[in-house]
């Protein structure tokens, strides 16, 4: 008697018909920044009203390693303006080392419950130190300590080792209530994506989704409508 592989098979596939509003060219805002900001604002508003949009600014960041193998992880988008999306991280982490070796990245925001996603493609560059420090000082006390406690991406001996470093840091940088009680680590910073392409995906019924793409044609930023061409892709 042969056993069947476990997991989703032909009889167990979950099928959902997407009932999103779609995205037509006539409804598109003038620039990729305006369109992305509108969708981000709507996702953040939805998160305050419902439980199925838990982290509206969570982004997947895709890089490649030294051998060309892809890598992806989810972080929180902490910066977004006409220059592009940005995130903070340990500059000695795997993602940072991969970006330093090859700055070409792809970043996506996905809101399954809203039947929407945005994909950014381009090159990542370091965020200005002053911006990074201002953001770091705005973080909760515990989040500032964790930036010091975690040797991000490196092997861990166990949970106890992390807890010991945390306890040491509590003594070294006690919570005084000051935004600057915990200094910014030299190894901590941020990356921003200068985009060459921004794709807006809107789920529709019967898998006839909308994919509207802004492709760079000039040197302007995301808010400069004249720097982008618009096209539609098959779903």
N, C-alpha and C positions, 0 to 999 in steps of 0.2 A: 504494500500500500504506500503510495507516494504522498507526502504531505505537501500542502500548498504554501507558497511564500506568504508570510504575514504582512499585513498592511493594506493599503487601498488597491483593490483590483478592479476589473471591469464592473463588478456588481456593487463595489463599495465606494465608488467615486462620488464625492459630494458635488452636486451641481447647483449653482446659484445663478439665476438670471439677473444680470445687473440692471438696475432701474434708475440709473443716473440721468441727469438732465442733458448730458452731452455738452459739446462745445462747438458752435458753429463760427465760421469766419466773421459773420456779421456781428457777433456778440463779443468778439475778441477785443481786448484793450490794446492800446497802441504799441506798447513796448513789453518785452518779457518781464521787466521789473514790475510794471503796473499789474500785469496779469498774475504773476506769482504772488505779489503782495496781497492782492484781492483774495486769492485762494487760501493763502496762509491765514489771513485775518478771519476768513469764514471758518476754517478748521479750528482755530483757537477759540472762536465764539462757540462752535459746536461742542468743543471739549468741556466748556463750562455748563452746558445744558444737558449733556447725555454721557453715558458711560462707555460707548463704543469708539470713542476717539481719545484714548488715554494719554498719548504723548504726541500732540499735533506737530511738534517741531523736531521729532526724531528723524534723523537722516541715515541712510545707508551710504557708506563711503567705500568705493571700490578703487583698489590700487593694484599694481603688479609687483611681484618680488624680483630679485636679481635674476632669476631664471626665466622670467616672463610668465610665471604662474599667477593667476588672479587671486585676490584676497578681498574680502568684504567684511565690514563690521558696522554696527549701529551706534551712533553717538547722537548728542543733542546739538541742533543748530543754534548757536549762541549769537551769531551775527547774520544780518541780512540787510543789505542796502543795494544801491545801484552798482556797487563794485562786485557783488556776488555773495553767495552763501559762505559762512565760515563756522569753524568749530574750534574748541580748545582741546589740548591734549598734552601728554608728556612728550617733549621733543626728542626723547631717546626711545620712544615706543616703536613697535614694529611699523605702524602706519607712517610715522614720521620718517623713519629710515627709508621706507619704500618711496615716499614722496620725494625725499632728497635725491634718491637715485633716479627716479623717473616721475616728474611732476604731473604727468597726464593722469587725470582722475575722472571718475564719474560719481555723481552724488544724486540720490533720489529721495524725495519726500513722498510717502505713500499713505493714503487715507482710505483703507478698504471700505469702511462703512459709508463713506461719501462717494465712492466709486470715482476717485480722482488720484492722480499722481503727477509729480513734476520731476523730470530728469534733467540734471545739469551736467554738461561735459566741458572740460577745459583743462587748465593748468592751475595747480595749487601753488601759492606763495605765502610766505610768512606774514602774519598780521603784525602791524606796527606795535612795538613794545608798549607804547603809552596806552593803546587801546586794550591790550592784553592786561596790563596792570590795573586799569580802571575796572575791567570786568572782574578780575580776580578779587579786588577789594569789595565788590558787590555780592560776592558769594556768601552763603551761610558759613558760619564758623567751622562746622564739621566738614564741609566740602573743601574749605581751604586747607584744613589739616590733611585730608585724604590725598591731596595733590602731593604732599610731602611723604605720606606713609607708603604710597604704592610705587614700587619700581616697575612701572607698567610694562607688560608683555614679557618680563623676565620670569624664569622658573620660580615657583614658590615652594618652600619646604613644607608649608602647611598653614592652616588658618591661624594657629597660635603665633607664628612669626609675625604676621600682619598685625595681630592684636597687640603684640609686644611693642612694635614700632609706634602704633597708635598711642599706647599708654605713655611712651617716652615723649611723644610730641605734645600730649596734653600737659606734661610738666614743663616742657621747653617753651611752649607758646600758650599760656593760660588764656582763657576767654575773658578779656577785659571789657568786652562790649564795643571795642574800637574796630572799625573796618580795616585798620592796618595792623592789628595785633599779630597777624600771621603774615610774614613777608612772602613775596612772590618768589617761588623757586626759579633759579636760573635755567633749569631744565624744563620749565613749563611754559607753554606758549599757545599759539593758534595758527591755523591755516585758513586761507580764503581762496575760493575757486574763481579765477577769471574765466568766464564762460565763452565758449565758441558756439555752443548749441544749447538750446533749452526746449524741451519737449513737454507738452501738456497732454496728458492722457485722461480721457473721460469715458468711463464705462457706460455701455448702452446694452439694451436688450438684444438677445440673439447673437452676442459677440460682435456686433457691428459697431465697435468702439470708435471714438474720435481720437485722432492723434494729430495735433497741430504743432508744428516745429518752427521755432525762430532760429535761423542760422546766421552767424555773423558774416556781414558783407563789408563792414567798415571798422574804424577804430574806436567807436564810441562805447560807452558803458551800457549796462542793462536798461537804463532809462532813456537812452538815445534811440528813438524809433528809427531814425535814418540809418543806423548801423546794422539793421537786421532785415533779412528777407524772411518771408512767411510761406510755408508750404504745408501740405497735408500728406500724411502717410497712410498706407493701407493698414487696417488693424491686424 
